[in-house]
């Protein structure tokens, strides 16, 4: 068997061929694999050939697969890299006045909740009285609201999702004295 790298949602096929008819046992990371009724995991045995087929693979299917029969064992590693989220609607520059608010929004191609963060001038931020973060559409839409801004809050706002990022400028203008 060969090590496999299969894209997420692809199909992995492992084949073991023996010199005589045998009954093979398939394992993943030491745990026996059973065929499922939904036909996502199919195990076939044809005389001296044992076959394991896994459809619609996910990163959780990755691991070491073994085929055991008649005292011999062969193994292969399955790697399923996770699809990455891409930004389809990036951040836009915002100009506002002192005391105002700024809203930044980013849209992703697929839901992403774990690998996302907001940065102000490359520093991570967290929810506070003047910073609100929200996630909509199951993780495909991320929003940041900055409130009670002063000219000192002018900065570069960045949204990071996995390996992709989008940045925009926040420009806060001071109040002008008209006396």
N, C-alpha and C positions, 0 to 999 in steps of 0.2 A: 504494500500500500504506500501511496505517496502522501506527503503533507499537502494540505489544500488551503488556499486562501480564496474564499468565496464572498462576493459582495452581499450585503444584507438583502434579503428577500430572494436570493438565488437558490440553486439546488446543489447539494453536496452528494457525491456518489463515491462510496468506498467499495472496492472489489478485492476479494481474496480468492486466489486459485490454488488448490491443493493437488497433489499428484494422484489422489484417489478420492472416492466419495466420502464425505465427512459431514457431520452436523456441527455447524459453527455457532459460537456464542458471541454476541456483540456487546461491548461495554464502552461507556464514556466515563473517563476519570474514575474507573474502577466499578462503576454502577451498571448493572445489566440494562440493556436497552430493549424495550418492547415495541412492536409495531403498534400504531394507533389506528382507531377506527375512522379517523378523519383523513387517512391516507397522506398525512404529512410525513410520517416516518414509516417506510416500507422496508421489510426485511425479506429477501428472497434467497432460496437455496436451490441450486440446480446441479445435481451430482457433485462435482468437485469445485463448483464456483459458488461463493457466498457473496451476497450483495446487500449493501445498506444504502438506502436513498433517503435524504432528508430534504424536503421542499420548504420554501419560504423561510430560510435560515435567518436567525437573529444573532446578535453578539453573544447571547446566553447559550447558544448551541456550540460555541467554541470549546475546545478541550482536546484531550488525547483519546482517540478512539482505538479500541483493540478488537481483533478478531481472533478467537481462540478455538482450536479444534485439535483433537488427537495429540494433546501435549505440546502443541506449538502455538505461539502467539505472535502476531504481527501488529504493529501499531503505526498510527499516523496522527498528526496534529491538524485540527481544523481551526483556522482563524477566520473570524467574521468581523472585519472592521465596521464600526458603527457609521452609518451615513451621517454626514455633518450637515448642520443647518446652515443655509446660506441666507444672507440678508437680501430681501427683495425690495424693501423700502427703507432707505437709510435715514439718518438724522439730518435735519435741516438747521441752518444757522438761525439764531433767534436774537433779535434786538428788542430790548425792553427798557423801561424806565425804573429808576430807584423806587423801591417799595412794591414793584410789580411782580409778576410771575412769569415763568418760562416753562413751556411744555415740550418735551422731546418724546418722539415715538419711533419705534423700529419694528418692522414686520419681517418674519422669517418664513422660509419655505416649508419648514416642518416644526412641530412643537419642540421647544427646548426649554427646560426648566432648571436643570442641574448646572450647566456650564455657562451661565449668563451672569454678567455683572456690569454695573455702571461705574464709570470713573470720572472724576473731575480733576483735570490737569494730572492724569495718570494715577491719582490716589483713589482707592476703593471707597465707596460711600455706603451708608446704611440709612434706613428710615429714621426720620427725626421730625421735630415740630415743623421745620421748613423744607423737608425733603420727603416726598411721597413717591413710592414705586408701586406700580400695578402691572399685573400680567392678565391678559385676556385671550380669548379664543384658544384655550387649552395650551398656551405657551407659545403661540405664533405671533402675538402682539405684546410688546413690552413698552411701558410708558414711565416717564420720569417727570415729576412736577416739582419745580423749585420755586419757593415762595419767599416773600419779604426780601427781595434782592437789593443789594447795594452795589455801587460801582466796583467794590473790592471782590465781588462774586464773579466778575467777568473771567471766563476761563474756556478751556476746551473740554467739551462733554463727549465721552466715548462710551459706546455700548459694545460689549464683547460677548459673542456667542460662539463657544468652542474655539475654532481657529479663525473665525471671521470677526471683523469689527467695523464700526462706522463711527465717525467723529464729526462734530460741528462746533461752531463758535457760539458762546453766549456773551453778548455785549450788553452790559447794563450801564445806561447813561444816567449821570447825576441830575438832580433837580436843579433848574436854573433859577436864580433869584431875580425877580422882575420888580424890585422895589424902586 
